[in-house]
């Protein structure tokens, strides 16, 4: 509990002995999580280090198989926030539902298209006529694959069969068993897959500046909960700062997120995290512009949305 909140609660207790001060109750905020990737590291740190609690917030996280179903939960009001790709905010805005990126979590894309090491495919054209795995329809992986298929002069509906598989373990199993010829894996799953020599990269999207993951909310919720939205942003941005300044905190959070991977791989992730994650919770305009181009390929009817309508800059602490 923050000092200011504690002072308010104590004053309430002195004035109204026996009557609880309802303002002292924690605000519950439910998150829909699209996947367990390095982009969620600031959320885990904020939870572990009491940053949410210091803002009088209680966070409940619900896991989903990909961004599509996670953002559906946000749109329906089943959750208040979504750890999802920023492109979902654009889609929500296009449908008149007012999507906002409250806090940018990652600065770069994060996914790679992975195939078995013995696959003859060395690029997308090598996957002609094959099944290619994405996390879910309408997700970042779906949009990305469709964009780069068009860049390669291919037709996403005719030249490959795009198949929703899920994230992490299910995707790796689908690639390994041949259920798909290649599939999308994110950090740290892509690093783990490449480390054992059984897999290779067909295309690597991890160097693309792209708001791959953000903490999304609906504008109507942010307007109705201005103080809570600002508190949420403060906590996550403080955690982003800790990614760059507190290695032990990062290592402890990664151990919680990925208990099954080797300490050596977790050390690699700890090295990479400061370069992958947002510095201050703000989307880079150049990354947002690339996202707009990708979305136009997957959905030509989607209207262009100005950066200012998607970025919740007014709710973020000043740099």
VOKE-983824 format. One line per field, with one value per residue (C-alpha): residue number from 1; residue in one letter; x, y, z. Coordinates in nm, 3 decimals. Layout:
N
n: NUM:...
res: a:...
x: X:...
y: Y:...
z: Z:...
END
This chain:
319
n: 1:2:3:4:5:6:7:8:9:10:11:12:13:14:15:16:17:18:19:20:21:22:23:24:25:26:27:28:29:30:31:32:33:34:35:36:37:38:39:40:41:42:43:44:45:46:47:48:49:50:51:52:53:54:55:56:57:58:59:60:61:62:63:64:65:66:67:68:69:70:71:72:73:74:75:76:77:78:79:80:81:82:83:84:85:86:87:88:89:90:91:92:93:94:95:96:97:98:99:100:101:102:103:104:105:106:107:108:109:110:111:112:113:114:115:116:117:118:119:120:121:122:123:124:125:126:127:128:129:130:131:132:133:134:135:136:137:138:139:140:141:142:143:144:145:146:147:148:149:150:151:152:153:154:155:156:157:158:159:160:161:162:163:164:165:166:167:168:169:170:171:172:173:174:175:176:177:178:179:180:181:182:183:184:185:186:187:188:189:190:191:192:193:194:195:196:197:198:199:200:201:202:203:204:205:206:207:208:209:210:211:212:213:214:215:216:217:218:219:220:221:222:223:224:225:226:227:228:229:230:231:232:233:234:235:236:237:238:239:240:241:242:243:244:245:246:247:248:249:250:251:252:253:254:255:256:257:258:259:260:261:262:263:264:265:266:267:268:269:270:271:272:273:274:275:276:277:278:279:280:281:282:283:284:285:286:287:288:289:290:291:292:293:294:295:296:297:298:299:300:301:302:303:304:305:306:307:308:309:310:311:312:313:314:315:316:317:318:319
res: x:x:x:x:x:x:x:x:x:x:x:x:x:x:x:x:x:x:x:x:x:x:x:x:x:x:x:x:x:x:x:x:x:x:x:x:x:x:x:x:x:x:x:x:x:x:x:x:x:x:x:x:x:x:x:x:x:x:x:x:x:x:x:x:x:x:x:x:x:x:x:x:x:x:x:x:x:x:x:x:x:x:x:x:x:x:x:x:x:x:x:x:x:x:x:x:x:x:x:x:x:x:x:x:x:x:x:x:x:x:x:x:x:x:x:x:x:x:x:x:x:x:x:x:x:x:x:x:x:x:x:x:x:x:x:x:x:x:x:x:x:x:x:x:x:x:x:x:x:x:x:x:x:x:x:x:x:x:x:x:x:x:x:x:x:x:x:x:x:x:x:x:x:x:x:x:x:x:x:x:x:x:x:x:x:x:x:x:x:x:x:x:x:x:x:x:x:x:x:x:x:x:x:x:x:x:x:x:x:x:x:x:x:x:x:x:x:x:x:x:x:x:x:x:x:x:x:x:x:x:x:x:x:x:x:x:x:x:x:x:x:x:x:x:x:x:x:x:x:x:x:x:x:x:x:x:x:x:x:x:x:x:x:x:x:x:x:x:x:x:x:x:x:x:x:x:x:x:x:x:x:x:x:x:x:x:x:x:x:x:x:x:x:x:x:x:x:x:x:x:x:x:x:x:x:x:x:x:x:x:x:x:x:x:x:x:x:x:x
x: 0.000:0.133:0.212:-0.067:-0.320:-0.208:-0.247:-0.599:-0.698:-0.563:-0.748:-1.066:-1.019:-0.971:-1.278:-1.509:-1.414:-1.573:-1.680:-1.451:-1.317:-1.427:-1.157:-0.897:-1.024:-0.798:-0.922:-0.934:-0.817:-0.847:-0.593:-0.646:-0.306:-0.253:0.072:0.357:0.636:0.920:0.686:0.494:0.808:0.714:0.372:0.534:0.788:0.516:0.326:0.626:0.775:0.450:0.424:0.058:-0.016:0.158:-0.096:-0.382:-0.441:-0.505:-0.427:-0.591:-0.453:-0.656:-0.465:-0.596:-0.470:-0.361:-0.456:-0.786:-0.973:-0.794:-0.911:-1.263:-1.268:-1.163:-1.428:-1.700:-1.608:-1.504:-1.167:-1.050:-0.716:-0.546:-0.178:-0.210:-0.062:-0.128:-0.297:-0.602:-0.649:-0.673:-0.930:-1.134:-1.120:-1.230:-1.534:-1.621:-1.511:-1.233:-0.922:-0.623:-0.264:-0.233:0.130:0.359:0.537:0.767:0.959:1.020:0.814:0.929:0.821:1.008:0.875:1.029:1.052:1.221:1.596:1.568:1.296:1.385:1.215:1.457:1.198:0.822:0.818:0.958:0.632:0.414:0.115:0.200:0.026:0.174:0.090:-0.024:-0.145:-0.504:-0.702:-0.675:-0.367:-0.032:0.108:-0.176:-0.127:0.249:0.237:-0.015:0.191:0.515:0.341:0.223:0.573:0.698:0.443:0.229:-0.144:-0.229:-0.557:-0.425:-0.056:-0.047:-0.294:-0.289:-0.378:-0.444:-0.242:-0.194:0.127:0.439:0.426:0.133:0.301:0.636:0.466:0.277:0.602:0.789:0.519:0.466:0.112:0.238:0.542:0.639:0.494:0.526:0.718:0.795:1.064:1.169:1.014:1.203:1.537:1.463:1.364:1.681:1.907:1.856:1.933:1.598:1.461:1.563:1.433:1.255:1.198:1.301:1.076:1.242:1.441:1.133:1.042:0.680:0.447:0.412:0.275:0.102:-0.137:-0.464:-0.780:-1.104:-1.133:-1.466:-1.303:-1.009:-1.245:-1.455:-1.145:-0.898:-0.713:-0.699:-0.572:-0.299:-0.204:-0.187:0.039:0.268:0.319:0.401:0.635:0.821:0.864:0.997:1.259:1.359:1.423:1.715:1.843:1.786:1.924:1.839:1.472:1.470:1.629:1.380:1.085:1.218:1.262:0.895:0.782:0.998:1.083:1.135:1.399:1.769:1.943:2.168:1.871:1.717:2.046:2.020:1.668:1.786:2.051:1.800:1.510:1.637:1.676:1.335:1.109:0.973:1.177:0.890:0.564:0.519:0.479:0.738:0.559:0.769:0.661:0.300:0.329:0.456:0.168:-0.080:0.070:0.049:-0.313:-0.407:-0.287:-0.486:-0.794:-0.809:-1.140:-0.989:-0.976:-0.645:-0.635:-0.408:-0.138:-0.281:-0.613:-0.447:-0.169:-0.291:-0.018:-0.234:-0.259:0.116:0.354:0.569:0.908
y: 0.000:0.344:0.599:0.831:0.549:0.431:0.784:0.807:0.473:0.562:0.892:0.712:0.466:0.746:0.934:0.637:0.376:0.047:0.167:0.043:0.298:0.152:0.350:0.126:-0.182:-0.288:-0.234:-0.566:-0.553:-0.870:-0.926:-1.154:-1.296:-1.395:-1.587:-1.637:-1.442:-1.215:-0.921:-1.016:-0.973:-0.621:-0.753:-1.036:-0.799:-0.550:-0.832:-0.988:-0.662:-0.522:-0.239:-0.313:-0.344:-0.010:0.143:-0.031:-0.271:-0.644:-0.812:-1.135:-1.297:-1.529:-1.723:-1.761:-1.945:-1.648:-1.286:-1.349:-1.506:-1.283:-0.963:-1.105:-1.127:-0.761:-0.653:-0.840:-0.684:-1.016:-0.855:-0.497:-0.527:-0.752:-0.844:-0.856:-0.730:-0.362:-0.433:-0.552:-0.196:-0.081:-0.349:-0.255:0.110:0.020:-0.157:0.147:-0.014:0.231:0.019:0.183:0.077:0.184:0.070:-0.062:-0.372:-0.465:-0.249:-0.528:-0.801:-1.109:-1.396:-1.623:-1.869:-2.204:-2.535:-2.871:-2.857:-3.102:-2.901:-2.808:-2.470:-2.179:-1.907:-1.867:-1.990:-2.318:-2.363:-2.350:-2.583:-2.658:-2.599:-2.309:-2.264:-1.940:-1.889:-1.797:-1.628:-1.249:-1.259:-1.088:-1.412:-1.428:-1.065:-1.105:-1.421:-1.273:-0.955:-1.137:-1.385:-1.088:-0.938:-1.268:-1.251:-1.529:-1.559:-1.643:-1.810:-2.015:-2.087:-2.209:-2.341:-2.117:-2.314:-2.194:-2.406:-2.205:-2.095:-2.244:-2.619:-2.694:-2.501:-2.673:-3.013:-2.936:-2.847:-3.147:-3.399:-3.256:-3.135:-2.808:-2.757:-2.444:-2.239:-1.916:-1.922:-1.627:-1.551:-1.768:-2.060:-1.974:-1.964:-2.293:-2.458:-2.345:-2.441:-2.817:-2.830:-2.983:-2.665:-2.378:-2.033:-1.986:-1.617:-1.413:-1.119:-1.039:-0.743:-0.560:-0.249:-0.331:-0.291:-0.667:-0.669:-0.408:-0.368:-0.290:-0.143:0.000:0.377:0.370:0.180:0.422:0.720:0.567:0.463:0.744:0.708:0.329:0.342:0.588:0.373:0.066:0.247:0.376:0.028:-0.134:0.146:0.126:-0.245:-0.168:0.052:-0.233:-0.455:-0.222:-0.154:-0.461:-0.785:-0.999:-0.893:-0.985:-1.324:-1.404:-1.310:-1.521:-1.818:-1.785:-1.750:-2.031:-2.282:-2.562:-2.397:-2.412:-2.144:-2.083:-1.998:-1.780:-1.588:-1.531:-1.395:-1.167:-1.030:-0.977:-0.833:-0.472:-0.459:-0.608:-0.425:-0.072:0.187:0.407:0.237:0.443:0.293:0.396:0.579:0.392:0.057:0.169:0.268:-0.082:-0.231:-0.025:-0.158:-0.517:-0.477:-0.335:-0.657:-0.887:-0.662:-0.405:-0.270:-0.168:0.212:0.382:0.497:0.787:0.704:0.959:0.771:0.444:0.564:0.651:0.913:1.129:0.844:0.781:0.947:1.220:1.094
z: 0.000:-0.091:0.181:0.065:0.063:0.406:0.545:0.398:0.543:0.889:0.887:0.790:1.073:1.328:1.208:1.168:1.423:1.331:0.985:0.704:0.459:0.125:-0.057:0.109:-0.074:-0.357:-0.711:-0.896:-1.258:-1.466:-1.744:-2.043:-2.140:-2.504:-2.446:-2.201:-2.370:-2.266:-2.325:-2.011:-1.798:-1.673:-1.564:-1.368:-1.210:-1.113:-0.947:-0.771:-0.650:-0.512:-0.763:-0.832:-0.462:-0.398:-0.638:-0.452:-0.741:-0.732:-1.065:-1.176:-1.494:-1.718:-1.986:-2.342:-2.651:-2.859:-2.910:-3.087:-2.794:-2.541:-2.707:-2.739:-2.360:-2.344:-2.594:-2.406:-2.072:-1.919:-1.839:-1.799:-1.979:-2.230:-2.266:-2.645:-2.969:-3.025:-3.357:-3.166:-3.039:-3.400:-3.481:-3.174:-3.273:-3.625:-3.479:-3.269:-2.941:-2.862:-2.817:-2.646:-2.588:-2.226:-2.198:-2.471:-2.339:-2.626:-2.871:-3.124:-3.286:-3.094:-3.325:-3.564:-3.821:-3.727:-3.916:-3.846:-3.903:-4.195:-4.373:-4.732:-4.682:-4.653:-4.713:-4.745:-5.103:-4.975:-4.782:-5.094:-5.052:-4.686:-4.355:-4.157:-3.790:-3.629:-3.273:-3.367:-3.644:-3.634:-3.412:-3.456:-3.600:-3.854:-3.963:-3.985:-4.192:-4.436:-4.475:-4.554:-4.785:-4.991:-4.977:-5.121:-5.403:-5.254:-5.184:-4.824:-4.920:-5.209:-5.164:-4.801:-4.545:-4.239:-3.927:-3.570:-3.327:-3.009:-2.842:-2.688:-2.631:-2.866:-3.150:-3.098:-3.089:-3.411:-3.588:-3.448:-3.543:-3.890:-3.821:-3.968:-4.193:-3.999:-3.717:-3.525:-3.196:-2.972:-2.715:-2.530:-2.721:-3.039:-2.856:-2.681:-3.009:-3.185:-2.896:-2.928:-3.301:-3.401:-3.555:-3.780:-3.864:-4.196:-4.126:-3.822:-3.734:-3.401:-3.535:-3.663:-3.465:-3.397:-3.094:-3.068:-2.716:-2.508:-2.220:-2.396:-2.246:-2.380:-2.391:-2.206:-1.918:-1.907:-1.899:-1.622:-1.424:-1.487:-1.156:-1.185:-1.544:-1.447:-1.147:-1.370:-1.616:-1.339:-1.197:-1.532:-1.642:-1.309:-1.379:-1.728:-1.563:-1.333:-1.637:-1.717:-1.368:-1.151:-1.292:-0.983:-1.008:-1.377:-1.311:-1.034:-1.255:-1.544:-1.310:-1.215:-1.576:-1.718:-1.444:-1.697:-1.913:-1.833:-1.624:-1.925:-2.147:-1.875:-1.863:-2.239:-2.190:-1.910:-2.147:-2.429:-2.228:-2.200:-2.579:-2.655:-2.412:-2.420:-2.233:-2.114:-2.210:-2.526:-2.874:-3.130:-3.416:-3.676:-3.533:-3.534:-3.901:-3.990:-3.796:-3.999:-4.322:-4.198:-4.092:-4.431:-4.596:-4.368:-4.370:-4.654:-4.520:-4.188:-4.165:-4.088:-3.726:-3.623:-3.371:-3.128:-3.107:-3.007:-2.777:-2.427:-2.377:-2.148:-1.899:-1.879:-1.633:-1.783:-1.906
END
